[in-house]
Amino acid sequence: MSSALDNDIKYLPGVGPKRAELLNKELGIYTFGDLLYYFPFRHIDRSTIHHIAEVNGEMPYIQLRGRFITFTTVGEGARRRLQALFTDGTGTIEVVWFNRVKSLQETLRTGVEYLLFGKPTVFKNHYNIVHPEIDVYKPEQAAMGLTGVYNLTEKLHSRYFTSRTIQKLVATMLEMPFVAHIPDTLPQTLIEKRRLLPLSQSLVAMHKPEDLQTLQRAQLRLKYEELFFLELNILRYVKRSGEKAKGLVFQRVGAYFNDFYFNVLQFPLTEAQKRVIKEMRRDMGSGRQMNRLLQGDVGSGKTVVAFMIMLIALDNDYQATIMAPTEILATQHYETIRGMAEPLGVKVALLTGSTRKRERDRIHAQLQSGELQILIGTHALIEDTVQYHNLGLAVIDEQHRFGVAQRARLWQKNVIAPHVLVMTATPIPRTLAMTVYGDLDVSIIDELPPGRKPVTTIMRYEKDRDKMYHFVGQQLRQGRQAYIVYPLIEESEKLDLKAVEQGYDLVRETFPHYHVAYVHGRMKPAEKDHQMQLFASGEAQILVATTVIEVGVNVPNASVMVIENAERFGLSQLHQLRGRVGRGADQSFCILMTKYELGRDTRHRLEVMTQTTDGFVVAEEDMKLRGPGDMEGTQQSGIAFNLKVANLAKDGQIVQMARDDAEEILTADPELSSPMGKALDARIHALYDKQANWSQIS
């Protein structure tokens, strides 16, 4: 790429050392190239000049041509503001500035014709514009067309940096000769195949498009490029690891598996469960390491599948382990698996941060000797003191809650890396799954066990609280149990939320004849377990809790989930909480308590919950609303997409297109050793060498 792109930003006319320091610290702009790739977050059409007489509340932004009539300074010191009256002959509108008052007084004049651009708002029944962009009117600049709007920080605003400041700096750079000669980073064959704009033309159009169609073509080009190199990097690793990663060969499906399947299992497996078990059996007998992602909605039977796969490891004289993110979830797995393992004579243990030293020493000794066959636990499993006799299978549940380094340490517990099964109860949208988990084979349990009824989800406002309590009381009188979940532990003055401690008192007053348990994340593990056990055993009929019960609680008799301040929760979290009910044969209900005044996105999020119980639909909507940054904890996992233009939630077709092209290139040139391949390899290194090699960890 042109060396001019590497020039220090301080050498761009209009920047200098002081501005350069601000751009470095606030926006990460160090070079000409950084500024060129700092794209507007939206574009505004400035091709039209409006009349003041036609201004209404429907207009997000307006451009006016006219003159100032008066200027007035109001207030003193930090509260001083400048007010002006602006006219275009069809009417007048007030203009207000709260900073830069002195410099504006010195530069603005009455009687001079200006172009004024800004957002009209209503104040005391009159329209005004606060901090508009202002230019002396010149006929050749009157129709500016599509203009980029740039994100800025508070500190930049305080130093009088505006979006217009960035516009002017970018405009200065775009006039430099080197911009028209920036070499392309994609092969010409792909540019022609996908009818893409050249890179130099696309970069100019992102900042200063001739029209909407050109802007859209520039966005397509840059989205495709980002996604193409991302997919090429992932797929190249997948092909290499597929060739190199030898695995333990599990040849037998023996006594443990068959005894459980024919004599212990008390319900028939669903067809989906049978299908994914066959997929995993095939993996583990292939001679290659299994790296498989098991997706399944809450209640779909992933734990049974994982246990049966562990039994195959045991049948081949290897040990198995499950790592869960919390003690609650690890304990839940332990109780479930111990119950299934006892009739088989399989030895199971639980290891967490709360395990006492004597018990811990005993587990370590039995694990190293091979006497202990299945170990379940939290991150305590990856401590150096935990040594397996012959670990053959590692199951990682809700894996996005573990960091890359943590998971890698589990791999190192055997000379030949164990087979790896990654499980998640949060369905992952297809476009994200094939990118984030590009090196994993995916198995999906897409049906619930027979007899499960979909949870009915309803939204209720504060005025409906008495009706909600009446309904919960009806369920309790029928012998059912209820969860009531709050977002905070203690009352907050800043946030108008129902705090769990106050909620606990309120629920006890409302339901005086029922036993109410109480749990939150700050409790000591022993007290937390005691309270949870009260609810699980049925001794307590109501559990008041924070989101600590999001995963790992299985109480089939619970038929009601009330979520207070539901507007404060994300879709994925709401879906996980809803999954705590509907685990028995009775009809269950999820009640979303919320305030009446909701933003459009928030209302849409809650309506999605009332319209579907399909976790994959919920995940798609969640990704559209939030983007992929937080999905499956990719940030915690060390995955850095660094996408400036593409959006994995909305650009699924481009993802597929880029992936298809990357696969085609790697099929023809697996080592990227051709002249074109070497150029692509160099670009991959330039883009990704500074990032963690996350693709090596499942």
N, C-alpha and C positions, 0 to 999 in steps of 0.2 A: 504494500500500500504506500501511497505517496508519503515521502518523508515530511512534507509540509504539515501533514496531520499531526506529527509529533512535536511541532513547535510549541514552546511554552505559551500559555494563554496570555501572559502579561505583555507579550509582544504584539498582540492584536490591537490596532488603533482603537482608542476609547477605553482600554482596560488599565494597563499600568500595574505596578506592584501592589498597591493597596486593594484595588478591586480584585486583582488576581488572587490575593490571599482569601478574600471573602468567597470567591467562586470555588476555590480549592476546598475550604472547610465546609461550606454550606451545601454545595451541589456536587462536589466531587469532580469539578471541571478543572483539569490541569493543562490540557492541550487543546489545540485547534480541533482535533478529532473529537475530543470529549464534548466540546460545544456543538459540533456538527451533529453528534448523535444525541444531544439533549433535545428531544422532540417536544413539541407542544402537546398538552394533554387534551386540548380541543381546539377547534377552529371556529371563528366567528365571521359571518358574512358582513363585510363592510362595503358592499357594492351599492347599497341604497342609502340615500339621505332622506330622513323622515322630516315631517313638519311637526312642530310642537303641538299644533291643534289636534293631531291624530294620535298622540301618545295615549296609551291605555295600559291597564294592568296585565295584558296578555304578552307584552313585548319584553323578552329577557334582556336585550340590549338595543340601544338606538344610536344612530349617528345624526347629528344636527349641524346645520350650517347657519351661523348668525353672529351677533355681536353682544358683548357684555354692556349692560346699561349702568349698573352700579356695583360697587364693592363695599362690603361692610365688615369690620373686624368686631367680633363678639367675644366677651370673656377675657380672662387674664391668665398669664402663666401657662401651665400645662393644659388648661381648659380652653385656651384661646382657639378660635376657629375663624375661617374666612368664609363669608357668605356673599354670593353674587347673583345678580338677576340677568338671565340670558334670554335674548329674543331673536326670532327669525322672521318676524313680521306677521306670523299667524297666531302668536301667543307668547307667553313668557314661562320660564321654568327656573326654579332656584337651584343653584349649584353650591356645594359645600365642601370645604377642605378642613381637616382636623390637624394636619401637619404641613410642614414646608410653607407656613403662612408667609413668613418674611420674603422668601425667594419668589413666591407667586405674586406678592404685591409688587415686587420690583420688575417682574417680567410681563404680567398681563396688563392689557390696556383696554379702556372703553373705546368703541368706535372702530377697532380692528376686527376684520372678518376672520373667524376661527371655525375649524371643524372640531366638534365636541363629541366624544364617544363614551358611553357608559350605561349603567343599569338604572332605569327609573324606579324609584320606590315612593311609597305614599307616606307623608308625614303631615299630621294635622290637616288631613283632607286635601293636601296639595302634593303634586309630584315634585320630586327633587332628584338630583343626581349627586352622589357622593364620590369624590376623587375620580373624576372622569379623565380620559386621555384627551389632550388638547394639542392641536396643531394650527399654526397660521394657515388659512385656507389658500391652497394653490390648485388651480383647475386640473393640472395633471395628476394630483394626488387625491382628487375628490372621491373617486371610486377605487378603493383599495382592495376590493375583492375579499377572498378568504384570508383571514389574519390569524396567526397562531397565538394561543394563550399558554403561558409557561407557568409551571409550578414554582413557587418561591417559598422560602422559609420566613418565619417571623423576624429573624435577625436581618435578613436582606431587606424586608419591608422597612425596618427601623432605620436602615442606612440609605433609604430612598431608592432602593432598587425596585423596579416595577417590571411587569411583563413586557412593557414597552422598552425598557432598558435592554432586556435580552433580545428583543426583536431587532433593535438597532445594531447590537453587536453581531448577531447572526447575519444581518443584511450586509454589514461591512465585510464579513468573511466570504459570503456568497459571491461578492464582486471580485474576489481574488482569482487569478487565472488557474491556479492548481485545482480548484473545485471541479471544473469541467473535465479534468483529466484524471480523476481518481480511478485507478484500475479496478476492474470487477473482481469479486471474490468467489463468484459462482462460475462453473464451467459454461462456456458459450452454448454447449448442447442443451443444458437445462434451461438457460434463458430463452432459447428458441422453442424448446419443447413446451414450456409453460407460458410462453408469450409474456415474459417479464420485462419491465423497464430496466435499463442499465442502472448500476448502482449510483453513479454520479447524478443522474437525472432524478432518481428516487429521493436522494438525500435533499436536493434542492426543493423538490415538490413537497416534502414533509414539512418544510418551514414556510414555503411561499408557493403554494399551488396555483396554477393558472385557473383551475376550476375544480369542482367536486370530483369529477371523473378522474382527473389526473391525480388528485389526492388519494383516491381509493386505489388506483393502480400502484402508487408509490407504497401505500400501506401493505398491499398484497405482496409486493416484491420483498419488503423488509421483513414481514411476518414469515414468509416462506423461507428466507435465508436463515433467520434465527432458528426456526424449527428444523430445517434441513441439517444444519450442523449439530444441533442437539441430538437428533435421531441418528445421524451418522456416527457420532461419538459413542452413543449407547450401543448401537447395533454392532459396531466394530468390536467393542468389549464382549458382547454376548457371543459373537462367533468365536472369538479367541478363547473365552472361558469355557465354551462348550467343547472345544477341542482338547483343552488342557486339564480340566477339573475331573480327575478320576475320583470315583466314589466307591464306598463299600458295596459289595454285592450281597444283597439279601435274597438268597435262592429259595428259602423255605417259607411257606405259610403253614405253620405247624400247630402244635397242641394248644398253645395259649390262645391263638386267634380263633381256631375252630371251636374250642371249648366255650369261649365267650359267645361266639356268634350263634352256636346251636343250643347251648344250655343255659346261659346266663342272661343274655339280652332279652328283655321282657316286651319289646315292641318291634315291629318290622321296620327295617330301614326304608327311607324314601328312595325312589329311583335316583334322585340327585345325589344322595349320600353314597349309594352303591357305585355310581359313576365316578365320583371323585376318588373313592377308595381304589378302584381299578386303575385310575390314572397314576396314583401314588405307588401302587404295587409295581406297575410297569417301570416307573422312574427308578425305584430302589433296586430293581433287578437288572438294570441296564449296564452297570459298571461305571456310570457317571454319577456325580453327586447330584442328588435331588435338590433343587431350589424352587420351591413351589409356594405360591400365594393362594391361600384358601379364603375366599370371600363367602360370607353367608350372613343373612340378616339375623337380627336378634331372635333367638329361639329356633334357629334352623337345624341345630344338632351338630355343630362343629366339634364340640368337646368329645362326643362319642366317636366321631370320625378320627380325631387326633388320637384317642385312646386305642382304637383298633390298629392304627398305623404303628403306635408304640409297641403293641403286642407282636407285630411282625418283626420289629427290631429285637424283641426278647426271644422270639422263636429262632433267631439267628445268633443268639448268645451275645447280644449287645445291650447296652443300657440306653435309657431314654430320659430326656429332661424337658420340662416346660418352664419357660421364664415368663412371668407376668409382671406388669408395671406397678401393681399395688399389692399390699399385704392382703387386702380384702379379696381381690380377685385371685391371688395365689391360694388363699385359704379355701375359697369356693371351689377352685379346681381340685385341690387336695381332697376335700370332702367328697366331691363327686367321683373322682377317679379311685379313691380308696374304696368307696362303696362298690364300684364295679370290679376292682382288682382282688378284693378279699376272697370271693368264692374261687378264684383261680390260684390262690396261694402266692400272689405277686407281692413283693415287698415294696412299699411306697413310703416316702418321707417328705416332710415340708421343711424348707430352709428359708428363713427370712431374717431381717435385721433384728427381730424380736426373739429369735431362737436363743435359748440360754446356752451358756458355754458347754455344760456337760452334755446336753443333747446335741449341740453342734459337733463336738469332738466325736461322739458316737456315730453321727451321720457321716463325717469325714472318713472315719475308719471303715465303715461298712461300704461306702461308695468306692473307696480305693481297692477294697478286697473283691468287689463284685457282688457281695451279698445283697446290697441295695440295688434294685433294678430300675426303679423310676424315682427321680428326684424332681420335686416341684418347688418353685420358689420365686423370689424377686431378683433384683440385681445382685443379691448376695451370692447367687450361683456363679458369678464370673470372678469372684475373688480368687487370688492366686492359691489360697489354701485349699480350694475345692478341686480335688483331683479325681477324675473318673478312672475306673478300671478299663473300660472300653466303650466310650460313648459313641453310639451309632446314629442317634436321631435327636435333633434339637428342635423343639417346638417353641416358637416365639409368638405370644399372644398380644394383640393390640400393639404390634411392633413399632408403630410410629412414636410411641412414648419412650423409646430407648434411643440413645445416641448411636451414631455409627461405630464409635470406638468400643462402646459397651457390647454391641452385637458381635463385633469382630473377635472379642476376647472369648466368646462362647465357642467360636469356630476352632480356636486353638486348643481345645480340651482333648483333642485326639490327634494322633500322628497323621492319619488320613482324615480330612475334615468330615464331620458327620453330615448325614442328610439333614436338610433344613426345611421345615414347614413353617411358614409365616401365616398367622391367622389374624383376621380382622372382622369385627362385627359391624364396621362402618363400610357399607358398600362404596366402592370407588368408581367414579365415572370412567368409562372405557378409555377416553382420550388421555386421561391422567394416568390410569393404570398402565397403559402400554408405554408411557414415557417415564414415569417415576419408577415403575417396576419392570423396566424393559428387559432386565436380565432374569426375570422370574417367569416360570410357566404359571398360568392362572387356572385355578379350579373354582367353580362357582356352585354353591348349593342354592338353587333358585326355587325351592319349594319348602313349605313348612310341613312338619309332621301332621298326619291326619288328626282331625278333631280340634285343631287350633282355630279359634275364631278371630278375625281381624279386630283390632282395638278400635272402638268408636272414639273419635277425637272431636271435642267441641271447644269453642272459644267463649269465654264469659267475662263480662266487665265487672267492675267493683260493685255496681248497683245490683248485680245478680248474686252477691256473696251469700245472702241468706238462703237462696234457692240451691246454691252449690252445697252448702253445709247440710241442707235437708236431704239432698240426694246422697251425699256421703253417709249420712245417718241411716238411710234406707239400706244401703249396701252392708253397713256394719250389722244392722239388725238381722240380715239374712246370713250372718256368720262370715262375711268376707272381711278383708283387711284393706287398709288404705295407706298410701304414701302421700305426704305433703312436703313439697320441695321448695326451698327458698334459695335465693342467689347469694345472700350474705350471712355471716355469722353474727355480727353485731350491727346495730342501727348506725347508719351513716348520715351525717348532716348534709353531705353533698349530694347523695343519691337517695331519691325517694323510693326506697325498696323495702320490702318486708323482710326484716331480719329474723333469722331462724330462732334466736333466743326469745324475742318477743312473740314470734309465731308459736313457739312451744307453749308459752303461757296462755295465749289466746285459744289454741286448740284444746288444751286441757279444760279451760272454762266452757268452751262450746260443747265438748263431749265429756262431761264429768263422770259418766258411768263406764267409760272405757279406759283401758291402760294405754298410755301414750309413751312410746320410746323416743329417743332423741339422739341424733348422731351428727357429728361434723368433723372436718379434717383436723382440727386442732386438738381433738381428744387424744389421750394416751391410747395406744393400740388395745390394751386389755379392756378399758372401759368401752371403747368403740365396739369391740367384739362382743362384749356382754350385752350392750344395747341391741346390736344386730341380732344376736341370738334370741333375745326376748321376742323380737318381731318374727324371726324365722320359725320359732317354735309355736307361735300363735298366742303366747302369753300376753303380748302387747298387740292391740288391734290396729293401732295407728303408729306410723313411723314418721316423725318430723325430721327432716334432714337437709343437708346441702347436697351439691352434686357429687359428693363422695359415693353416693349409691348409683352413680351413672352406669358402672359396670360391676359385675361380680355379686349381685344379690339375686337369688332365685327363690321366690316365695310363690308357688302356684296359687295359693289361696288369696293373694292380693289382687283385687279387681279394680281399684281406683288409683290413678296417679293424678294428683293436683299439683300443678306447677305455678307457683306464685311469680308475678312479674315475668311472665313468659316472654315478653318483648325483649328482655335482656339476654336471652339465650340464643345461640346459633341453631340453625336447622339440624345439624348433625347431633348436637347435644340434646336437643328436644327429642329427636328420634331415639337416641340411646336411652333417655329417661323413660320414654313411652314403652320401651322394650322390657322394662321391669314388670309390667303387667301383661296380661294376656298369655301367661305361661301355663295356665290350667285350662280346663274344659269350659269354664263359665265365661259369659260375655264380660269383657273388661272395658274400662273407660279411661280416657285421658282428658283432663279438664285444664285448659290453658287460661289462667286468670291474668287479665291485662287491663291497663288503663284504656280509656275510650279514645283519647287523642293519640293516634299512631301515624308515623310517617308511611309513605307509600310502600317502600321496600319492607318495612317491618310488618305491615298489614299483609303484604303478599306472602312473606315468610310464614306467618301464622296460618294463613289460608291454605298454603301448601300442606301443612300438617293436618288440617281438617279434611283435606280432599283425598289423601293417599296414605297408605301404610307401607307402600313399596319403598324399601330403603334405597334402591337404585334411582328411583325418581327423585327422592329426597336429596340424594347426594348430587345429582345433576343440578338441581335447583340451588343447592347450597354453593356449589362451585360457581354458578352463574352470578350469584349475589356477592360472594366473597372473593372469587378468584381462587387460584390453586395454591397461593402462598401458604395458607394455613391447613389446607386439606391434608389429612393424614400426617400432620406434624412434619411436613417436609422441611421446615426451617430447623426444627430440632434434630432432624436426621442428617443435617449437613448438606442437603441437596440445595444447590443454588442455581436456579434456572437463569437468572439475570436477563429475563426477557423484557425488552424495552417496548416492543410493539405488539407482539403476539400475545394471545390470551388463550390458554389451554381450555378454558371453559367454553369459549365462543368460537374458536377456530378449529373445531374438530376436523373439518374437511381438509383444511390446509395441513394439519398434523398428519393425516392419512396420506395426503399427496407427497409431503416431504419424506415420510417414512418409506413409501413405495419407491421413490427415487433413490433414497439412500441404500435400500436393500438391493436394488438393481445394480448400482455402482459396486457394492461390496461383493455381489455374486460374480461380477466380471473381473474385479480386481481386489481380492480379499485382503491383500497386504498394502493396498494403496501404493503400489510400487511404480505404476506408470507415470508419465509426466503430469497428467491431470491428477492422478492419485496423490502424488507428492505435494502438489499445490494444495490439495484439500487437507492432507495431513498437517502441513505447516499452518494452515488456518485453524485447524482444531487445536493445535498446541497453543497458538496465540490466544485463542478464546478460553481454553479450559485449564491450562497448566497452573494457573494461580488458584484454582478451586481444588477442594478435596476430591480425591478419586472415589466418590461415593458409590459408583456403580459396582465396586468390588464387594460390597456388603449387601446381602439380601435383607 
